[in-house]
Amino acid sequence: MQNHKLRNIAIIAHVDHGKTTLVDQILKQALLFRKAEDFHDCFLDSNDLERERGITILSKNVSVLYKDTKINIIDTPGHSDFAGQVERVLKMADGALLLVDAADGPMPQTRFVLKKALELGLQCLVIINKVDKKDARPTAVYDMIWDLFVELEATNKQLDFTVLYASGRDGWASLTLDGARDSIVPLMDAILEHIPAASIMDGPVQMQVTTIQHSDYVGRTGIGRVFRGTLDLKTPMCHIKRDGTAKPVQLKQLFTFDGLGRNSCDSITCGDLCAVVGIPDIDIGDTLAALECPEALPPIHIDEPTISMLFRINDSPFFGKEGKFVTSRHLRARLLLEAERDVAIRVEESSGDSFNVSGRGVLHLSILMENMRREGFEMTVAQPRVIMKDNNGVKEEPIESLTVDVPEIYAGKVIELVGMRRGTLVRIDQNGPRVLQEFTIPTRGTIGFRSKVLTISAGEAIVSHCFSHYAPYAGDINQRNKGSMISMANGKAIAFACDGLQSRGFLFVDPGEECYEGMIVGEHCNDTDLVVNIQKSKELTNMRAGSSDRKMVIAPSVRMSLEQSVEYIADDELVEITPKSVRLRKRLLKEFERKRVRRQ
């Protein structure tokens, strides 16, 4: 049986292909906003980091009512580092809207999310978005999408997908390229016609949690779908953990998604999405079942992490000056809380004051660091390392599918750079004055790759990559061929010293900035480290001559983001992260300690 008044759809796509913008138009044209000033672009990107970076990090649920049918819409992240969110929420959906850019075509994350959707048996509605771009090629992109479905072994029913052409920014969709371009209604009609209605299964209730939210007022909230029966607020339930342990519980609150918010209710019918409150230790993958029939649903499979980093307490001379939470106890509690919220995060205690944190990529972990520093945490993190596997004595490493879209004149330089990082060219696609290159490359080779390719392409490269598979170790990769300039003392950087050091490389600090012994203040022009006296001031004497004075022209310092800093550091270096600053430093601050280690 099916509930024809209910649809559950997930919107999936590669990053920046227009998912959130399309959801904006659906919400706007569904008249969910009382007045125009209530609406703003990328409405569902409510997180500060999401709006700053222009990407979706957390999946979110909204619902619209169209022709007496409730449509639950799940907006998912597009970046591969947050693919763990996509894998979970796809299980709540009955169908998916696959967005593909009319110029870019299918990208690495498109392949990843489509593969997950097809494995779950979801029926896809394909939307070729941004067809109003100058370099749009919708016909060619349609052929590429078809080839991708065939390559991913879609069933005959899944291959019979419907295609719409749309412009999410302008708020229209059409079944044909030359159709009317005035509203999103054709898309809504296609959802009702081609996306299967929610299934109804009679029997004892079963509900699985796919997302966790935390509130200081009500504690943990579990969000998921009712797969069988009717979930009733007053009926005692059985909470079954992922490890199989079960205990009776009583729900305190039950919410259904209504428009942009939630409405309290007494029961949820089979097939609908809901949020439950009242179970303190509820977790992702847990099942709520009838007390007299405690049957657990199959666990949610999440791909394993590929990158790990060491999180430590901040032991620099500036310890505790800028942050509120500085001890290992605070750090441990926060990391364990994140591991509960995000199943793609793994946390292992390395020692008393350090923790090994694993995730899906550098961006995945850098978002965690950025959130922690905004919450008032101080910490230091080490160089990211890929997670190797031992397959019958063969050392294997993760391999990524990498695409680089650059102007044609830079294509050769990109191929050379990828080759130096043990990458292999798979395909080249000419699209006007630009070239789309596809490579396979070890995950190690992608660390710091984006900044280098932007440099050699004058900032015009568009880079994306996604985990593909594990393969035998490809060999050593030279991550950085320049040394560091290291402060030899504590104190403020002096303009006179900064001016003299400019010939030795470029600086990371400006005159007047506080430095300490062991802090990295710049990049050396050679491949060796250089200890410098950045606190050196000009000698003050009463002797003056035109030949002895020099005019100081100090170039602005190089400022790296948190993600760039993490990718830049070497094996013996750390990134110091505080609410106000991001500094680079040596793991051992004293020069004599570093010399002793080098001798050993």
Salt bridges, closest charged atoms under 4 A:
GLU37 OE2 - LYS35 NZ 3.70
GLU50 OE2 - LYS60 NZ 2.76
GLU52 OE1 - ARG374 NH2 2.61
ASP81 OD1 - HIS79 ND1 3.91
GLU87 OE1 - LYS116 NZ 3.74
GLU87 OE2 - ARG360 NH1 3.01
ASP94 OD1 - ARG225 NH1 3.00
ASP101 OD2 - LYS130 NZ 3.64
ASP101 OD1 - LYS133 NZ 3.39
ASP104 OD2 - HIS17 NE2 3.57
ASP132 OD2 - ARG169 NH2 3.22
GLU151 OE2 - ARG111 NH1 2.89
ASP170 OD1 - ARG169 NE 3.56
ASP189 OD1 - LYS67 NZ 2.95
GLU193 OE1 - HIS194 NE2 3.84
ASP272 OD2 - LYS70 NZ 3.29
ASP281 OD1 - HIS239 ND1 3.82
ASP281 OD2 - LYS247 NZ 3.06
ASP283 OD1 - ARG220 NH2 3.79
ASP283 OD2 - ARG242 NH2 3.28
ASP286 OD2 - HIS239 NE2 2.87
ASP286 OD2 - LYS241 NZ 3.56
GLU295 OE1 - ARG228 NH1 3.69
ASP303 OD2 - LYS116 NZ 3.35
ASP303 OD1 - HIS301 NE2 3.42
ASP303 OD2 - ARG360 NH2 3.98
GLU304 OE2 - ARG346 NH2 3.53
ASP315 OD2 - ARG312 NH2 3.14
ASP315 OD1 - ARG585 NH1 2.58
GLU322 OE2 - ARG583 NH2 3.18
GLU338 OE1 - ARG334 NH1 2.99
GLU340 OE1 - ARG220 NH1 2.75
ASP342 OD2 - HIS364 NE2 2.75
GLU349 OE2 - ARG332 NE 2.58
GLU370 OE1 - ARG373 NH1 3.46
GLU370 OE2 - ARG374 NE 2.94
GLU375 OE1 - ARG334 NE 2.72
GLU397 OE1 - ARG444 NE 2.56
GLU400 OE1 - HIS465 ND1 3.05
ASP405 OD1 - ARG434 NE 3.21
ASP429 OD2 - ARG137 NH1 3.09
ASP429 OD2 - ARG427 NH1 3.96
GLU438 OE1 - ARG427 NH2 2.98
GLU460 OE1 - ARG434 NH1 3.85
ASP499 OD2 - ARG550 NE 2.65
ASP510 OD2 - ARG559 NH2 3.10
GLU513 OE1 - ARG559 NH2 2.69
GLU517 OE1 - LYS590 NZ 3.21
ASP529 OD2 - LYS586 NZ 2.76
ASP549 OD1 - LYS538 NZ 2.90
GLU563 OE1 - ARG53 NH1 3.71
ASP571 OD1 - ARG385 NH2 2.22
ASP572 OD2 - LYS586 NZ 3.07
GLU573 OE1 - ARG480 NH1 3.08
GLU573 OE2 - LYS586 NZ 3.05
GLU576 OE2 - ARG583 NH1 3.04
GLU591 OE1 - ARG594 NH2 2.65
GLU591 OE2 - ARG598 NH2 3.39
